Amino acid sequence: MSVLVVGVNHRTAPLDLLERIALDAQSVAKAVSGLVALDSVREAVILSTCNRTEVYAVAELFHQGFDDIQHFLATTAGVDLETINSHTYAEHDDAAAHHLFSVAAGLDSMVLGEGEVLGQVRDAWEIAQAEGAARSTLNLLFRHCLETGKRARTETDIARGTASMSHAAVEMAVDHLGSLDNVSVAVVGAGLMGEGIAVALHGHGARRMTVLNRTEEHGRSIADRVDGTVQPLAALDHALVESDLVITCTGAQEPIITTDMARPASSPDRPTLIIDIAVPRDVHHEVAQLSDVTVLNLDDVQRWAARGREARTSSVEAVRAIISEELDRYAIASSAVQAAPLISALRSHFDSIRRDELDRVAGRLDEDARNALDVVTTQLLAKLLHEPSVRLRLEAGSPRGERLSSAVIDLFNLDDPHAGDA
């Protein structure tokens, strides 16, 4: 079996392809269930954000698994295989783990050190677990990657300053407007990104803020935090007219701000700045053609974020050292897991012999004697097998471990627990 990742991100694909391939939480749940239903895929986690859509999978056969995931991505994006092949990347086993750990640590984001991606990785894993698509192999991998991301942010300065998409968008808005004093702001969307935007706006001095969301209750919890007001998404057309700055980040699959809706906001007396960081985009591309309406998107945020990248590059080597340490820990833990089936088979083999011998003499012993002998032989067996079990775990994954495993299987005529994993 192989652990592999196949995906597209902001470095390999244009924004329009990232938009077409992006999945919301409900679609991710359906997709991981569909992937593990394939003969080639045993486990799967899908990470889909504004920067990337990646499939992490445990494949029975690498090449077949890769081909099936490529087909899945092409179908999701509505493009042919040749197009998707020109934008995807793939890694397997150690390289796949290194890639995921780098993503969780913020080294592979559009904004270096991005904090939001760690929560997105956790959400992706939890969805896969809920669907039964993440089991022992990917659960171990994602536990270690989350620990890597936490360490990167607590032990280094990688997340200092502009280290999230939401903060980058707000700082870009401040740069365009000069100040947020007396600026009327609308935040469209009340997810994690929307919350980050609202908090960042408040921190930069925005005091006239409205949060718009389909679920008013969720929007209200954010609005209360920043002394703002809340409106239903149905009031978006009114908010466009009343706002100087609109930052939108919903999970809608189609544009929610159209030209007809935005046209009343087009006024030389009150120009409007709209920053769209949603994937797919919330703002129809024709809105940017309106006079006195400026529309900025993820490409603009990426260019802005690149300016502040140098401030955190001094922490990159420290983060890479953490990734290396955590990869070593993961390799040891993964090897121990690989040794577990053989250790279990070895213990079962000897326990079967023990029980057969107890049954053979049981008729000559009373109940107390049988119980005492059962306890004593169980304890004796545990002590005899303790050192071989420890040695198999410690050496698992190494050439010596392979030799020890083969010797144990041959010496005691055990079935190879990994014989079906090729």
KAKA-V99306 format. One record per residue. N is the residue number from 0. PSI is psi in whole degrees, 0 to 359 (* if undefined). Layout:
<<N PSI> <N PSI>>
This chain:
<<0 153> <1 143> <2 126> <3 156> <4 135> <5 129> <6 183> <7 149> <8 187> <9 343> <10 334> <11 345> <12 147> <13 163> <14 322> <15 327> <16 320> <17 322> <18 317> <19 333> <20 351> <21 145> <22 139> <23 175> <24 319> <25 318> <26 325> <27 315> <28 316> <29 321> <30 317> <31 325> <32 320> <33 322> <34 315> <35 350> <36 346> <37 148> <38 333> <39 344> <40 122> <41 320> <42 157> <43 142> <44 134> <45 122> <46 112> <47 114> <48 185> <49 342> <50 340> <51 157> <52 118> <53 142> <54 120> <55 128> <56 154> <57 114> <58 136> <59 316> <60 126> <61 306> <62 319> <63 319> <64 317> <65 313> <66 317> <67 322> <68 322> <69 316> <70 319> <71 313> <72 319> <73 317> <74 318> <75 317> <76 346> <77 35> <78 169> <79 167> <80 324> <81 320> <82 313> <83 324> <84 329> <85 350> <86 350> <87 160> <88 158> <89 141> <90 157> <91 156> <92 239> <93 320> <94 325> <95 318> <96 317> <97 319> <98 312> <99 318> <100 323> <101 321> <102 311> <103 327> <104 352> <105 9> <106 344> <107 13> <108 163> <109 322> <110 113> <111 128> <112 11> <113 130> <114 331> <115 332> <116 331> <117 317> <118 326> <119 322> <120 316> <121 316> <122 317> <123 317> <124 318> <125 322> <126 315> <127 321> <128 316> <129 329> <130 1> <131 18> <132 340> <133 121> <134 214> <135 315> <136 308> <137 330> <138 317> <139 315> <140 314> <141 329> <142 316> <143 326> <144 324> <145 323> <146 321> <147 313> <148 320> <149 315> <150 320> <151 323> <152 336> <153 335> <154 353> <155 178> <156 20> <157 334> <158 9> <159 147> <160 215> <161 92> <162 31> <163 158> <164 320> <165 315> <166 321> <167 318> <168 318> <169 317> <170 325> <171 322> <172 317> <173 320> <174 322> <175 321> <176 344> <177 320> <178 157> <179 4> <180 131> <181 18> <182 129> <183 123> <184 139> <185 127> <186 118> <187 110> <188 132> <189 33> <190 198> <191 320> <192 316> <193 320> <194 316> <195 321> <196 313> <197 316> <198 318> <199 320> <200 315> <201 320> <202 336> <203 12> <204 3> <205 125> <206 356> <207 83> <208 137> <209 133> <210 124> <211 133> <212 154> <213 320> <214 107> <215 327> <216 316> <217 319> <218 326> <219 323> <220 325> <221 316> <222 319> <223 326> <224 331> <225 18> <226 37> <227 189> <228 166> <229 143> <230 153> <231 158> <232 336> <233 342> <234 14> <235 320> <236 321> <237 320> <238 324> <239 320> <240 323> <241 350> <242 143> <243 329> <244 130> <245 124> <246 123> <247 139> <248 51> <249 176> <250 20> <251 146> <252 349> <253 156> <254 136> <255 348> <256 110> <257 171> <258 315> <259 323> <260 322> <261 341> <262 319> <263 339> <264 352> <265 103> <266 131> <267 336> <268 337> <269 80> <270 150> <271 134> <272 124> <273 126> <274 117> <275 107> <276 22> <277 150> <278 114> <279 165> <280 141> <281 340> <282 126> <283 140> <284 336> <285 344> <286 326> <287 344> <288 349> <289 141> <290 145> <291 16> <292 119> <293 127> <294 124> <295 147> <296 195> <297 327> <298 321> <299 321> <300 320> <301 316> <302 321> <303 313> <304 330> <305 334> <306 322> <307 4> <308 324> <309 331> <310 339> <311 356> <312 336> <313 341> <314 352> <315 315> <316 322> <317 321> <318 319> <319 324> <320 320> <321 316> <322 316> <323 316> <324 316> <325 328> <326 321> <327 316> <328 319> <329 319> <330 319> <331 314> <332 320> <333 320> <334 320> <335 320> <336 320> <337 329> <338 338> <339 317> <340 321> <341 318> <342 319> <343 318> <344 320> <345 313> <346 319> <347 321> <348 310> <349 328> <350 327> <351 318> <352 316> <353 312> <354 324> <355 319> <356 322> <357 316> <358 327> <359 326> <360 359> <361 323> <362 342> <363 2> <364 147> <365 176> <366 318> <367 319> <368 320> <369 316> <370 319> <371 318> <372 324> <373 316> <374 313> <375 315> <376 327> <377 315> <378 320> <379 317> <380 318> <381 319> <382 320> <383 325> <384 356> <385 307> <386 315> <387 323> <388 316> <389 317> <390 318> <391 320> <392 314> <393 325> <394 356> <395 139> <396 351> <397 163> <398 319> <399 320> <400 321> <401 319> <402 318> <403 317> <404 315> <405 320> <406 317> <407 316> <408 316> <409 316> <410 321> <411 11> <412 47> <413 154> <414 138> <415 114> <416 343> <417 12> <418 331> <419 7> <420 358> <421 *>>
